[in-house]
Amino acid sequence: MKEFTYVITDPVGIHARPAGLLVKEAKNFKSTATFIKGEKSAKATALMKLMGMGIKQGDEVLIRVEGEDEEACAAALEKFMKENF
C-alpha cells in the first residue's frame, strides 16, 4: 500500500473537467486508488462520488493506492494532482 497527501491548490477544488481526467488516469492502472478527506472517501474511478466529497481549495486529501502496480499508480496520480489541482 502506498499513501500520499495533497493539499488542493485549485481555487475551485475538485470539479467536473479535471475530475473526469483524474478518473481516466486512475483507470489506466490495475491498482485501486481511494481519496480520503475526513470521514468521506471515494474510489478515484467513481466520478460522481469523488465530486460529491466537496473537496475545496486548501483541503488536505489522503490518496491511498493498493494493488499490483501501486508504485506506478501512486506516482502518476501524484503528478496528476500537482498539475491539475
N, C-alpha and C positions, 0 to 999 in steps of 0.2 A: 504494500500500500504506500502510495506517495501522497503527500499533502502539501499545499502551499496556501498562503493567504494573500489576498489582493485587496487594496483599497480603491474603490471606484472613483475615478477622476472625471469621467464624462459628466457634464452638467445635467444631463437628462437621466443618468443612471443606465440600467439595463433596459433598453427599449427595442421595439419591433425589428427594425432593419438589422442592426448588428447582432441582436439575439438570434435571428434567423441564420445568420452566417456562423454564429457560435455553434448552433445545433448541427449545421452541415459539417463543421470542423470536427465536432465530437463523434459524429457518425463514421468518420474515417478510421476509427480505432475499434479494436475488439474490447478494450477495457471499458469499465463503467465509471463515468465521472459524475460526481454529485456536488452541487453547490449548496452550502450551508450558511445560513445567516440567522443567528439566534435559534429560535425553536423551529424555524422553517427550513425545509430542504427540498431540492428538486434535482432530478437527473438532468444532465446537460443536453440530453436529446428530447426533453419534454418542453417545447417552446412555451406553451400557454402557462404551464406550472412555473416555469422559470420567470416569466414576466410577471406572474401573479405574486411573486415574492416581494414585490415593491422595493427592489434594491435601488437606492438613490446615491447621488454623489456623496462621497465621504464614508459610505458604509464599508465595513470590512467583511469580506466574504472568504470562507474557507472552501477550497476546492479539494475534494478527496478523490483520488483515482485508484481503482483496483482492477487488476486483470493482467493478462499475459504480456501486453505491450504498454504497461503503465508508465514506464520511464519516458517513452516517446510521446505518449498521450499527454502526460503532465507538462512536458517541455513545450509541446505545441500549444496547449491551452494557455499556459503562462505567457507565451509570446503573443498569442491572440489577444489576451486580456490587456496586455501592455499597449498593443497597437490600436485597440478599438474601444476600450473602456477606461 
